[in-house]
Amino acid sequence: MPGAPRRILLAAVLLVLATCAAAVWYALSQPSMGMQFAPYTPDGEQTPKQLRITESPPGGPVAGALAVRLQGRHDALDLLPSDLIEEPDFFDTYEEMAQFFARQSRLAAMLAEPAVTLTWQAAPGAPTLTSVLSVAPRRDASTLPFVFWFQLFAGSASLLIGAWVYALRRGDWGPRMLALCGLAFPLSTVSAAVYSTRELAIDGTVFRWLSSVNHTGALMFGCALIAIFLTHPRLLTRPLWLLALPVVFGLWQLGDTFRWWPDQNWGARIPIMVEMLLAIALAVVQWRRSRGQPAERAALRWLALSALVGSGLFVLMVVSVGVFGLFPPLAQGYAFGFFLIMFFGLALGVGRYRLFDLDQWAYRVLLWAMGVATVVVIDATLVLWLRWNATLSLGTTLLICGALYLPARQWLWARLVERGNASVEQMMPELVRIAFSESGEVREQLWAAALQRLFNPLQSMAARGSDTRMPAIADDGLTLHLPACGGVEARVLRFRDHGKRLFSGRDAEFAASLCHLMDQAAEGRDAHERGIREERLRVARDMHDDIGAKLLTLLHVDDPQRQKLLLREAMTQLRQIVRGLAGQAQSFDEFMADVRHASVERAQAAGIALAWTVALPETPPLTGRQQYQLRVALQEVLSNALRHASATHIEVRWHTSGPALVVQVTDNGVGMEASAPGQGLGLASVEARLAELGGRVDWQRAEPQGTTVSLQLPLR
């Protein structure tokens, strides 16, 4: 890592450590009774009425009791649920906030004493009891709740994310503004972590200033968010005008700090709303300015959606419930996690990391947020306006979402993400047609047309000499590189959907599947062509070796009977060759009859007795090619026996041995010494024919004399 980015990240880490250390130190410096409280809401009520003791030291009130009053040596106060409010923004007026801070100061003063008296009830309406509790001068680290550490984590993570993106892209305005967001957000989270997780109270003056720091951080965050949409993805104004944001909102915050505004709405809530509306308006302007720029729109879509979802859910879960006078259903500390989600989204959009995949994730987040908002709105409507109980309202809400929202979600997903996308299965016939085209030029044209229809790019070019092995995305999703496959050249596609969209990871995966199928189809084409060539060679060899040899012999034979026999054999072999080319085969009975007739006729012409035995348990399924090769091989073996063995008797026996058909030819001739293989018997040709079909030839001496030749042909 270069020196400058390393120094930026190191500074960010040190700032995080210092800030977290200060927050932990101050939180632990507060006095502690060793107790934990929570608001208590009676059944059927909407707002808390008392404080419930959830954890108590030994000898103190029982867990589950209700805290009524706290008394010190010089002061006493009835305890109220509002004493545990996490955020003083809950109050509408500055007067209410001042009263709250004054109560916090009185409670903190009592807790500064060595001991206090707590009045409590075991249950609502029960008699009151008192307990004298010792107050420790410091809080134990184990008493800090998880939400305290979560808020520190959220603030630290946001600062580090902003610093990381800025360190990588310091020259762009977007990362600069994101870094400012990262600096502003911890002001809100760290200050809130201190006062929102107090045991019961902290000094009111400190509380007020921490609240002002929280407001300052929120306004700074809003300013930085506006600045992001002013500068990213396009610079909408001169950088100098960005200084107007901290000036305007800084003065607004100064008025809130010193109570110049009429009420809390003008001091804290309206400026946040103004910032949000400005950010939305600028996002719309950026969207219009980025027309025809898919990379910019992808970044903007993720930026806007992240900001909308993060801030929207925070407002929905924390702020909006104040309108109804309810305690928030989600602790503010955990609600900061929505902003942390937003930071990750802003970092991806500003940093432009894998923009080509952000579109789909943006739509996923949008649909998820719509689902959450739908559940919350329907459930709140049933509870607040129809006064349904929580169980019934939640069940009804889930039923409505299951019946209506989920089908709508699938429809939206198909419209937004999967529109116009063909499946690999749908493309299979076309890919086969392309691969089996008659020429390379036609294949190139059909392949280019298919890609044009699938991806609709503005540019589609051949990339001769490309060494791309797999489809790859380049230029932040503007370009898709396709490798050579299936006999077509590599190609480069640019500007998907005429520049309206980026190429995504799904597009690359889809293209990889297409290329794989093209390769397989090409292999099938090559195998087909190779089979055709091999078949042609076999036919040529059969015509030359078998029919040609017989016709040549026919020219030199004067015996009419011999001529007739040779001619009949040639015609039979020719018929078998034609049948093999047509993919036709005789029935086994017809095949056996033809072979037997030809064999008996040849033996009779030579004056030799021929015995024919068939011991087959079932009819063998022979193809036309198997019939032909077996017929020729048997004729060759018989010819050897008739011509060279000096035999007077020949037996042909058909049987099976395991999965193989065996044709066994036995003669009573002179035996193997005089007719050994390779010495004129012609068995080499027979071996070659059967080997082509996976078969083999065996020969041995017969007893008491002669030779046995076995032709073995596998049937499966």
N, C-alpha and C positions, 0 to 999 in steps of 0.2 A: 504494500500500500504506500503511495506517495506520502511525502511528509505532511503536506497541508491537510488532506483528509484525515490522516492519523491524528494530527493535533486537534482538529475539530471534534472528532469522536472522543478523544481523551478529555477535552474540556467539557463535553457534554456529560461524560461519565462522572467527572469530579463534581460538576454542578449537581447532578442527581444525588450523589453520595452526601454532599454537604446539606442539601435541602432535606433529604430524608432524615439525616442525623439530627438536624435542628427540630424537625417535627416530632421525632421520637423523644428527644430530650425534653421538650416542653410538655408532651403528653404524660411522660413518666414523672415530671416534677409536680403534678397535681396531687393534692391529698386524696385519700381513698378510704371509704367505709368498708370496702370489700364486698359491695353489693351490686346487683344489676337490676334494672327496672325496665318495664315495658308498658305501653298504654293498655288499659283494660276497657273493653267495649262490652257492655251488657248485651245479652241476647235480645234481638229485635231492635237494637239501636244502630245508628249509622256512624256515630262519633264516639271516641273514648270519653269516659267520665272520671276515671281514677287511674292511679299508677299501680301496677301489679309488681310484686317482688318476685323476680325469677331466680335469683341466687342470693344467698345470705350467708354470713360467716357463722361459725359455731356459737351457739348461745344467743343468736339474733332471732328475728322473726322467721316463721316457717316459710318455706318457698310456696308461692301461690297466694300469699297474703296480700292485702291491699294497703299501700302506704297512705297515711292520712296527713301527718304533720311532722315537720322537722323543727327542732328547738335547740338553740345554743344558749350560751350564758346570757346574752344580751338581746336576742332576737328570736323570733319564731315565725314560721310560714306554713300555711296549708299547702300541701303539694298538689299540683295540677298536671293533667296530661300534657299541657303545652310546655311544661318545663323540659320535656324530652324532645321537643321539636328539633329536628336536625338542622333546618335552614330557616333563619328568621325572615326570609322572603315570604314565608307563609302568611305573615301579617300584612294587612292592606295599608295601614297608616303608619307614619313615623311615630305617632304617639303610642300605638300598640307595641312597636319595636322598642321604644324607649322604656316602656313599662316592663317588657320582657328582659331587657338588659339589666334594668334595676333589680328585678327579682333574681337574676343570675348572680349579680354582685352580692346581694344579701345571702343567698344560699352558699356562695363561695366563701364569704366571710365566716359563716357558721362552720363550714367544713374545714376551715383553717384552725379551728380549735381542737384540742386533744381529744375531746369526746362530745357527742351530740346525743340528743334524745329523739327517738323515732316513735311516733304514735302510729299504730297499725290495726287492721281488722283481719281476722281469720277468713271472713267471707263478707259479702255485701250485707249490710244491716246488722252484723254481729257486733258485740261490745268491743270498744276500743281497748287496746293494750299498749304498753310502752316498753321500750327496750333502750338501754344506754349502750351506745356503740362507740368503740374506740376508733379514732381516725388516724390512719397512718400518714406520715408526712409525705410519702411518695407512693405512687402507684406502681404495682408490680407489672412487669412486662407481659406476664401470662394473662392479665386482665384486659389487655388491649384486644378488642374483637377482631375477627377476620376482616371485617369491612374496613377497618383502619388500614391494614396492610394492603388491601385491594386498591384503595384510593391512592396510596403511595405508588403502587405498581402501575396503575393507570396513568398517573401523571408522569412517572419516570419513563414508561414505555413510549408515551407520546413525544416526550422530549428527545429520546434516543432515535425514534423513527424519523422525526423531522431533521435531526442532525445528520443521520445516515444518508437520507435522500439529498440533503444539501451538500454533504461532503462529496457525493458522487457527481452531482450536476450543479456546481456552484455558479456557472455562467447563466443559468436560466432563472427567470423571475418566479416561475411556479415553485421550484424548490426553496427559494428564498422565503416566500410567503408561508410555505409549509413549515419551515424552520421557526418562523415567528409564531405560528399556531402551536408548535411544540413547546416554545418558551412560555406562551400565555396559559396553556391548559394546566400545567402544574400549579400555577398560582391559585386556581380554583380548587383543584383536587387536594393539594397538600393542606391548604388552610381549612377546607371542609373536613379533612381527615381528623384534624385536631379538635374542632368544636363539635362535630357531629357524633363522635364516639366518646364524649365526656361521660363520666360516671353519672353525674347529675347536674353539675354546674361548673363553669369557670368564671373568672372575673369578667363582669359585664363590659368594661372598657376594652379589655383584650378581645372579647368576643366581637364587639362592634368593629374593631379595626381588622380582625380576621375576616369578618363578613365583607368589609369594604375591599379587602384584598381579593376575596372570592369574586365580587362584582367586577373588579378591575380586570381580573383574569378572563372572565366571561366576555367583557366588552372587547378586550384585546383579541381574544379568540375570534369574535365576530368580525372585527376589523381585518384580521389576517385572512379570514374566510372570504370576505368581500374582495380583498386584494388578490386572492388566488383567482377568482373569476374575472377580475379586471386584467389579469396578466396571462392567464392560461386557459385554453391552449394558445390564444392569440392575445397580443398586447392591445388593449382597447383604448388606452390613454397614455399620456406621457408619465413616466415614472415619478416625476415631481409631484403630480397631483395626488399620488398615494399618501403624501404627508397630510392631506386634508382629513383623512380618516382618523388618525390618532388625535388631531386637534379637536375635531367636532365631538367625537365620543369621549375624549379625555375631559373636555369641559362638561359634558353631560355627567360623567362619573364624579367630577368634582362637586357638581350640584347635588348629587345623591349623597355624597359623603357628608357634606355640611348641611343637608336637609333644606336645600333651596327650592325643591320641587313640592307641589301640593301634597303628593302622597307617594306611596311605594310604587304604584303603577307607572307614574311618570319617571320615577327615579331609577327603577331597575327593570321593569317588565317591558315597557314601551320601547326603550332603546334596543333591547334584544330582539323584539319583534321587527323593528325597523331594519336591523342588520340582516335578519333572516329574509325579509322581503326584498332587500337590495340584492342579496346573494342570489335569490331566485330570479329576479329580473335580469341580472347580469348573465346568469346561466342561459336564459332565453336568448339574450343578445348573442352570446357566444355560439349558441346552436344555429342561429340564423347566419352568422358570419362563417361558420365552418361547413356550409353546404358544399357538397362535392368533395369533401376531405374526410375520408373514412377514418384515418388514423386520429385526426383531431376530434372527430365525433365520438370515437370509442373512448378516448381519454375523458372527454367532457361528460359522456354518459355515465362513466364510473364515478367521476368527481361529484356530479349532481346527485346521483343516486345515493352515494355514501353520505353526503351531507344531509340529504332529505331523510334517509332512514335513521341515521344516528341521532340527529337533533329531533326528528319527529317522534321517535320512540321515547326519548328523554322527556319531551314535553307531554306526551300522552300518559306516561307512567308517573311523572312527578309533579309537573307544573299544573296540568289541567285539573287534577283532582282538587286543587285549591279553590277552583271556581265553585265547587260543590261543598266546600267546607269540610272535606274529608281528609283523614291522614293518608299519605301516599301508600298505595299497596306494595310498592317496592322502595326499599331504602335508597336514598339519594346516592349513597356511596356506591351501591351496586349499579345504579342507573348510569353512573359515569362510564360503565363498560360499553354503553351504546356509543359514546363518543370515541372510545378506544377502537371500536369496530370502524367508526368513521375515519379514524386516523389511518388505519390499514388501507382502507379504500382510497383515501386521498393520496397516500404514498404510492399506491399502484398507479393511479391516474396521472399524478404529477411525474413520477419516475418513468412512466410508460413501460413498465415491465410486463412483457407478454400481452401487449395490447390486443393481439389477435384472439386471446382467450377471455378477455375481460367482458366482451359483449355477453356471452352466455352466463358468466357469473353475475353480471349486472342484472340480467333478467331473473336469474334465480333469486338473488337478494330481493328484488322488487316483489316477486311473487310471494316470497317468504314474509316480507314486511306486510304485504296486503293481507295475508292470512292472519298474522298476529293482530293487526289493526281491526280486522273483521271480528275476530273472537272478542277482543277487548270492548269494542263498540257495542256489539250485540249483548254481551254479558252485562255491561254497565247499564244499557238501556233497560233490560229486564229487571235489574236490581233496583235502580234509582227511580224509574218512572212507574213500573208495574209492581214494585215492591215484592218481587219473588225472592224466595230464599236462595242462598248461594248454590246449594246442590242442584236444585231444580233448574236454575238459570244456566248453570254451566253445562248440564246435560242437554238442555234444549239448544244452547249455543253450538255445541259440538255436533248435534244432529243437523242443524241448519247448515253448518259449514260442510259437513259431509255430503249433504244432499245437493247443495247449490254451489258452494265455492270450489270444491275439488273438481267437478266437471268443468267449471269455468276456467280454473287454473290450467287444466289440460288443453282446453281450447286456446287459451292465450299463449301457452308454450308452443303449440303447433303453429300459431300465426306469427309469433315473434321470432322464434329460433329455427324451427324446422320447416319453414315455408319453402316450397319448391324443391326440397331435397328428395332425390330419388334414392332407393335402397339398392344395396349391392345385388340382391336377388332380382330386382327389376332390370338391372343393367346386364345380367348374365347373357341373355340371348343376343343382345347387341354386341357385346364383347366377343362372343363366339363368331358372329357374322363378320366383325372387323378382322379378327385373327385369321379367318379362313378366306379372306378376300384373295383374288387371283394375283394381285401384284402389290409390291411395297408401296407404290405411289397411291394406290387406292386405299390401302390401310392407313397411310398417313392422313389422307383427306377425311376418312371416316372417323379416325381417332380425334383429329382436331375439331370436327363438327360435334362429336359427343362431349368433349370438354367444354366447348362453347355453350352448349345447351345446359350442362350441369352447373357450371360456375359463372357463366355470362360475363367473362372478363372483357375489359376494354382492349387489352392486348394479349395475343396468343402467338408466341414465336417458337420456332424450332431452335434448339440449343445444341448444334453439332459440336461434338468433342467434349460435351459435359461429362464429368466424372461423378455426378450425383448418383448415389446408390439407393436412397430413399427419398420420398417427398419431403421437402423442407420449406419452412416459411422464412421469409427474409423481409427486410425493410419494415419491421414492426407490423407485419401482416399485409402489406401492400402487394407482395410478390409470393408466388407459390412455384417452387422448382419441382418438376416431375422428371424422374429418371427414364432412361430408355427401357422399354419393356415390350415383350411380345412382338419383336420385330419392327417397332416404331421408334423414332428418334426421341431423345429427351426434349422437353418443352418447358417454356417459362410463361406463366400466366400472371398478369398484373391487373389490379383494380377489379376486385370481385363485384359482381352485380353492377357493372358500369360505374364503379367507384363509390357505391353507396355503402358497402360493407367491407370489412377486412376478412382475409382468409383466416380461419380459425384452426385450432387443433383438431376439431372434428373433420374439417375439410382435408387436412393432411392425412388423417387416419382413413377417411373415405377414399382418397386418392391412392393411398398405399394398398387398400383392398382391391381397387380397380387394376392397379399395376400387377398385383399378384395374380388376379384372375386372367389378365392378359397374358402373363407368362405361362400360366397353366394351359390356356387355350392355344397358345403358340406351340407348346410342347405336344398337345394333342394333334395340332395341324402337322407338325414335323413327323410325329409318329405315323399319322395317316399317310403322308406323302412317302415316308420310308416304307410303309407296308405296301403301298402301290408299286414302288420300285422293286421291292423284293418279290412281289407277286409276278410282276412282269419278267423278272429274271428267272423265277421258277418255271413259268410257262415257256419261256424261251429255251430253258434247259431241257424241259420235258419234251418239247417239240423236236429239239435237236437230238437228244440222246435216245429217246424212245421211238417216236414216230419217224424221225429222220433216218435213224438207223435201220428201222424195218423197211422203209421205202427204198433205201439204198440197197439193202439186201435183196429186196424184191426185184430190182433191176438185174441182178446177177443169178437169179434162181430160174431154172428151166422147168422144174417140176410143177405142173399146174396145181396139184394138191397142196404143195408147199406154198405156192404163190397165194392160193386162196386162204390158207391159214394165216400167212403174214398180213394179208390185206384185212382180214377180219380183226386181227389183233390191233392193227393200226387204227381201224375205225372205232374199235372199242375204247382204246386209249384216248383218241381224239374226243369222243363223246364224254369221257370222264373229265378231261381237261375243261371242256365247255361247261359241264355241270359245276365243277369247282369254281370257275370264274363267276358263275351266276349265283354262287352260294347255295346250290342245290345238292342234295344227296339222295341216292336211291334208298328205298326201304332195305332193311338188312336182308330180308328174304330175297328180293330181286338181286341185290348185290351178291349174295351167296350163290344164287342160281347161275348168274352170269359167270362168276369165277369158276364154279364147279364145271359148267359146260365147257368153258375154254380149256380148263386143265385136263378134263377127260378126253377132249378132242385131240389135244396135243399128245397125250400119252398113247391113245389109240393109233395115231399116225406113226408113232415111233415103235409100235408093237409092244408096249409095256403096260402091264396091268396096274390100275390106279384104284386104291381104296380110299374112300372119303368118309371120315367120321366127325360128327359134330356132337360135342358134349358140353353145351352151354346152358347154364341155369336160367338165363334170361337173354333177351335180345340186346346186344351191345349198341350203344348210341354212337355211331360213327359219322363223322362229318364227310363232306365230299372229298376234301383233301386227304383224309385218312383212308378213305376207300381207294382212292387212286394210288397212293403210295404203297398201301398194303397189297393191292392187286399187282402192281409192277414188281414189287419185291418177291411175292410168291411166284410169279412167272419166271423171274430170274433164277430163283432157287430150283424150280422145276427144270428150267433149261439146262442148268448145270448137271442135274441128276440124269436127265435124258441124254445129254450129249457126252458126258465125260465119265460117268460112274460105271457104265456097262451093267446097269441094273436090269432085273427082270420084273421087279415089283416095287412100287412106291406107295407109301401110305401118307395121307394128309389128315392130320387130326386137329380139330378146333376145340379149345377149352380155355378156361380162365385160371389164373394164378394170382390170387389177391385182387388188386385193382387193375390187373393187366390182362389183355386178350393175348393168347398164345396160339400161334399157328405152327404146328410141329410137322416137319417133312422128313420122313425116314425112308431110305432106300437100302436095298440089299446088294449094293455094288461093291466096288473094289476097296472102298474105305478111304480114310483120310490121307493115307500116305500118298496115294496117287492123285488125290483131289484136294490137297491142303489149301487152305485159304491163301489167297495171294498168288496162287499158281494156276490161274486160268479159270477159277470158279466164279469170278465176278462178284464175290461177296463184298468187296469194297463199296460198290455202288449200292448194294442192299443196306449196308451199314449206314451210309450217308443218308439214304432215304428215311430210315427209321429214326436215326439220330435227329433229323429235322423235326420229328414229332415227339421226341423225348423217349423213343424206344431203343431197343438194342437187338443184336443177333448173337446167338450162341450156337456152337457146333461141337459135336463130339462123335467118337466112334460108336457105332451101333453093334449089338451083339446078336448073333455070332459074327456078323460082318456087315459092312455098309456104313452109312453116315446119317446122323440126325442133325438137322438144322432147325433151330427154334427162333421164330420171329415173335418178339414181345412188344406189344403196343399199349401204353397206358391209356386208360379210358377216362380218367379224371385228373 
